[in-house]
Amino acid sequence: MKTPYFAAAAAASLLAIGGGTAYAAGGYNPEWGNINVNVSCGSQMNLDITYNEAPSSQWTFEVTASDGSSWTLVDNDSDLMGFHPIIPADELPDGTYSYTVDATYGDTTWTGVVEDTVTCNEPPVEPTTEPTVEPTTEPTVEPTTEPTVEPTTEPTVEPTVEPTVDPVEPIDPTDPTDPDTTDPDVTTPDTTDPETGVIDESTTTTVTPENPDGAQPVPAQPNYSG
């Protein structure tokens, strides 16, 4: 059978120890005895239990923490009038937590014989500031400008103009009018009249090697026998 028990009438003293507060919680139950719990932030839990009379059966105490952890403490030592179990600090929750102690004797259970909270003076949690990552700026690559190649201008070559050669008329050696056929040894005396400037063709003679005097040939007389 479970009997609820509240330690409202019990005195609880608070002692400042180290980084937190030490709690002495508990009280007297006229049905069976007295229980006190001493614990502080980060330290072990000490339970100090005394009975009104020597038990004829075994006492069991169940401690449950707010994080779900629990411990079953069985009184099987040689002290018939009391029980003084310890819960190590490294088994207790970190930081602030609450706990409850239930007591069982035979078929009877008293729930909540001790209910209390251990408050730790925890330092404020500084907000985590992510470092500011400056954006990486890629260097600006200027476009490569190819040099301008001026086109090569070939010099203008003026066409060679061959001089125009007038065709040379072939010389006819039998043509007495062709000046190039004139015999250099033949001279024609000047028969120009100095007063009139008229050439007297009747007196014109031709001087040749055969006719050095330029004599006019005498025309043949018809029927001339002499």
C-alpha positions as semicolon CSV with decimal commas, in nm:
position;residue;x (nm);y (nm);z (nm)
1;M;0,000;0,000;0,000
2;K;0,130;0,345;-0,094
3;T;0,078;0,631;0,146
4;P;0,148;0,986;0,018
5;Y;0,376;1,185;0,241
6;F;0,460;1,554;0,218
7;A;0,735;1,715;0,420
8;A;0,553;2,048;0,443
9;A;0,591;2,054;0,820
10;A;0,961;1,985;0,806
11;A;1,214;2,265;0,824
12;A;1,446;2,306;0,526
13;S;1,769;2,493;0,570
14;L;1,962;2,653;0,282
15;L;2,340;2,686;0,300
16;A;2,556;2,857;0,038
17;I;2,830;2,623;-0,073
18;G;3,071;2,673;-0,365
19;G;2,905;2,752;-0,694
20;G;2,551;2,665;-0,584
21;T;2,316;2,621;-0,290
22;A;2,319;2,329;-0,047
23;Y;1,975;2,193;0,033
24;A;1,878;2,010;0,352
25;A;1,525;1,891;0,284
26;G;1,306;1,636;0,454
27;G;1,115;1,593;0,776
28;Y;0,964;1,364;1,033
29;N;0,702;1,100;0,966
30;P;0,536;0,984;1,287
31;E;0,454;0,652;1,128
32;W;0,810;0,545;1,076
33;G;1,078;0,810;1,137
34;N;1,277;1,098;0,994
35;I;1,462;1,168;0,663
36;N;1,690;1,453;0,557
37;V;1,858;1,500;0,221
38;N;2,172;1,713;0,182
39;V;2,283;1,798;-0,173
40;S;2,425;2,094;-0,366
41;C;2,497;2,178;-0,724
42;G;2,771;1,952;-0,854
43;S;2,810;1,756;-0,529
44;Q;2,702;1,412;-0,406
45;M;2,362;1,351;-0,243
46;N;2,363;1,244;0,123
47;L;2,050;1,086;0,274
48;D;2,025;1,075;0,656
49;I;1,741;0,843;0,762
50;T;1,639;0,740;1,116
51;Y;1,356;0,506;1,229
52;N;1,125;0,529;1,523
53;E;1,187;0,167;1,608
54;A;1,409;-0,114;1,488
55;P;1,259;-0,248;1,168
56;S;1,157;-0,609;1,143
57;S;1,166;-0,589;0,764
58;Q;1,386;-0,421;0,505
59;W;1,350;-0,055;0,413
60;T;1,390;0,059;0,049
61;F;1,419;0,418;-0,073
62;E;1,366;0,521;-0,440
63;V;1,524;0,852;-0,558
64;T;1,404;0,985;-0,897
65;A;1,555;1,291;-1,073
66;S;1,381;1,520;-1,319
67;D;1,601;1,400;-1,606
68;G;1,462;1,047;-1,565
69;S;1,752;0,903;-1,366
70;S;1,659;0,690;-1,061
71;W;1,838;0,507;-0,780
72;T;1,707;0,225;-0,557
73;L;1,866;0,237;-0,212
74;V;1,820;-0,078;0,005
75;D;1,892;-0,058;0,377
76;N;2,087;-0,372;0,451
77;D;2,362;-0,234;0,676
78;S;2,416;-0,320;1,040
79;D;2,263;0,003;1,176
80;L;1,913;-0,106;1,274
81;M;1,792;0,242;1,368
82;G;1,910;0,435;1,065
83;F;2,029;0,438;0,704
84;H;2,287;0,678;0,549
85;P;2,319;0,614;0,170
86;I;2,513;0,835;-0,075
87;I;2,459;0,900;-0,446
88;P;2,790;1,006;-0,616
89;A;2,801;1,348;-0,783
90;D;2,903;1,205;-1,122
91;E;2,576;1,007;-1,129
92;L;2,355;1,308;-1,062
93;P;2,226;1,541;-1,339
94;D;2,432;1,839;-1,451
95;G;2,294;2,184;-1,376
96;T;1,963;2,254;-1,207
97;Y;1,733;1,954;-1,141
98;S;1,451;1,842;-0,912
99;Y;1,419;1,508;-0,730
100;T;1,170;1,298;-0,535
101;V;1,228;1,034;-0,262
102;D;0,980;0,749;-0,199
103;A;1,007;0,514;0,102
104;T;0,888;0,149;0,109
105;Y;0,860;-0,078;0,411
106;G;0,708;-0,422;0,361
107;D;0,394;-0,374;0,155
108;T;0,359;-0,001;0,234
109;T;0,508;0,282;0,021
110;W;0,515;0,649;0,114
111;T;0,548;0,865;-0,199
112;G;0,712;1,205;-0,200
113;V;0,867;1,185;0,147
114;V;1,110;1,445;0,008
115;E;1,052;1,666;-0,298
116;D;1,296;1,943;-0,377
117;T;1,494;2,122;-0,646
118;V;1,870;2,177;-0,675
119;T;1,935;2,514;-0,842
120;C;2,277;2,587;-0,986
121;N;2,409;2,937;-1,037
122;E;2,481;2,873;-1,403
123;P;2,667;3,141;-1,598
124;P;2,461;3,308;-1,867
125;V;2,493;3,145;-2,200
126;E;2,650;3,382;-2,445
127;P;2,485;3,364;-2,783
128;T;2,705;3,200;-3,036
129;T;2,801;3,448;-3,300
130;E;2,899;3,300;-3,628
131;P;3,205;3,470;-3,773
132;T;3,125;3,699;-4,060
133;V;3,266;3,555;-4,376
134;E;3,362;3,824;-4,618
135;P;3,268;3,728;-4,972
136;T;3,566;3,638;-5,181
137;T;3,607;3,882;-5,464
138;E;3,766;3,735;-5,768
139;P;4,016;3,970;-5,931
140;T;3,884;4,136;-6,244
141;V;4,062;4,003;-6,547
142;E;4,094;4,266;-6,813
143;P;4,034;4,126;-7,162
144;T;4,349;4,083;-7,364
145;T;4,353;4,324;-7,656
146;E;4,539;4,197;-7,955
147;P;4,756;4,465;-8,115
148;T;4,609;4,611;-8,431
149;V;4,810;4,502;-8,731
150;E;4,803;4,762;-9,003
151;P;4,764;4,599;-9,345
152;T;5,082;4,605;-9,549
153;T;5,041;4,821;-9,855
154;E;5,245;4,704;-10,146
155;P;5,401;4,992;-10,336
156;T;5,221;5,071;-10,659
157;V;5,433;4,968;-10,951
158;E;5,365;5,181;-11,251
159;P;5,351;4,967;-11,560
160;T;5,648;5,008;-11,788
161;V;5,543;5,176;-12,107
162;E;5,748;5,060;-12,394
163;P;5,823;5,344;-12,630
164;T;5,617;5,332;-12,944
165;V;5,836;5,249;-13,238
166;D;5,694;5,350;-13,569
167;P;5,725;5,070;-13,811
168;V;6,006;5,120;-14,057
169;E;5,900;5,092;-14,412
170;P;6,121;4,853;-14,595
171;I;6,361;5,023;-14,835
172;D;6,311;4,952;-15,196
173;P;6,653;4,978;-15,359
174;T;6,497;5,013;-15,703
175;D;6,290;5,314;-15,606
176;P;6,481;5,624;-15,722
177;T;6,254;5,846;-15,511
178;D;6,350;5,679;-15,189
179;P;6,598;5,914;-15,027
180;D;6,780;5,624;-14,873
181;T;6,856;5,483;-15,217
182;T;7,036;5,798;-15,337
183;D;7,383;5,719;-15,443
184;P;7,621;5,921;-15,231
185;D;7,849;5,961;-15,525
186;V;7,578;6,129;-15,729
187;T;7,537;6,505;-15,688
188;T;7,278;6,723;-15,839
189;P;7,390;7,073;-15,923
190;D;7,177;7,357;-15,796
191;T;6,986;7,505;-16,097
192;T;6,781;7,749;-15,898
193;D;6,761;8,090;-16,062
194;P;6,899;8,333;-15,811
195;E;6,676;8,607;-15,927
196;T;6,348;8,416;-15,950
197;G;6,417;8,131;-15,714
198;V;6,275;7,893;-15,968
199;I;6,454;7,575;-16,043
200;D;6,537;7,543;-16,407
201;E;6,472;7,183;-16,466
202;S;6,586;7,210;-16,824
203;T;6,938;7,271;-16,715
204;T;6,942;7,023;-16,437
205;T;7,215;6,769;-16,477
206;T;7,321;6,487;-16,266
207;V;7,685;6,440;-16,179
208;T;7,785;6,082;-16,149
209;P;8,113;5,901;-16,170
210;E;8,025;5,810;-16,520
211;N;7,929;6,171;-16,599
212;P;8,162;6,388;-16,397
213;D;8,082;6,698;-16,592
214;G;7,713;6,669;-16,561
215;A;7,665;6,671;-16,938
216;Q;7,318;6,628;-17,061
217;P;7,272;6,327;-17,279
218;V;7,183;6,414;-17,627
219;P;6,858;6,263;-17,737
220;A;6,892;6,040;-18,036
221;Q;6,802;6,191;-18,362
222;P;6,575;5,983;-18,568
223;N;6,723;5,856;-18,888
224;Y;7,055;5,995;-18,780
225;S;7,336;5,799;-18,948
226;G;7,634;6,004;-18,850
